[in-house]
């Protein structure tokens, strides 16, 4: 195996690892956001909208990063097909 292929495999492994980390964080944020926006709360003034908004901002950033990584992973994997 040449050096270029080894480097690409390393980049691919790193991108997949980062993608998985972001996916895990996104899943946690979704659960957190749902808890802040409890649909069973009768008094909507008790909803933690500010906290949900902050979590949504982070979730949006994560999703954008995951899209970028997904494209990168596909391109790196295509190198080995």
C-alpha positions in Angstrom: 0.0 0.0 0.0 1.4 3.3 -1.0 1.8 6.3 1.3 -1.1 8.3 -0.3 -3.6 5.4 0.3 -2.4 5.2 3.9 -3.0 8.9 4.4 -6.4 8.7 2.8 -7.4 5.8 5.0 -6.2 7.8 8.1 -8.3 10.8 7.0 -11.3 8.6 6.4 -11.0 7.0 9.8 -10.6 10.4 11.5 -13.7 11.8 9.6 -15.8 8.8 10.5 -14.8 9.1 14.2 -15.6 12.8 14.2 -19.0 12.1 12.5 -19.9 9.6 15.1 -18.9 12.0 17.9 -21.1 14.7 16.4 -24.0 12.3 15.9 -23.9 11.3 19.5 -23.9 14.9 20.6 -26.8 15.7 18.3 -28.8 12.9 19.7 -28.3 14.1 23.2 -29.2 17.7 22.2 -32.4 16.5 20.6 -33.4 14.8 23.9 -32.5 17.9 25.8 -34.5 20.2 23.5 -37.5 17.9 23.9 -37.2 18.1 27.6 -37.0 21.9 27.5 -40.2 22.0 25.3 -42.3 19.6 27.3 -45.5 19.2 25.2 -47.4 18.1 28.3 -46.7 21.3 30.3 -50.0 23.1 30.7 -48.4 26.5 31.5 -46.4 27.4 28.5 -44.7 30.2 30.4 -42.8 27.5 32.2 -41.2 26.2 29.0 -37.4 26.8 28.9 -37.4 28.4 25.5 -34.1 30.2 25.9 -32.3 27.0 26.8 -34.0 25.2 23.9 -32.9 28.0 21.6 -29.3 27.8 22.7 -29.4 24.0 22.2 -31.0 24.4 18.8 -28.2 26.8 17.7 -25.6 24.2 18.7 -27.6 21.4 17.0 -27.8 23.4 13.8 -24.1 23.9 13.8 -23.5 20.2 14.4 -25.8 19.2 11.6 -24.0 21.5 9.2 -20.6 20.0 10.3 -22.1 16.5 9.8 -23.2 17.3 6.2 -19.7 18.5 5.4 -18.1 15.4 7.0 -20.6 13.1 5.1 -19.5 14.6 1.8 -15.9 14.2 2.8 -16.4 10.6 3.8 -18.1 9.8 0.5 -15.3 11.3 -1.5 -12.6 9.5 0.5 -14.5 6.2 0.2 -14.9 6.7 -3.5 -11.1 6.8 -3.8 -11.0 3.1 -2.9 -13.8 1.9 -5.2 
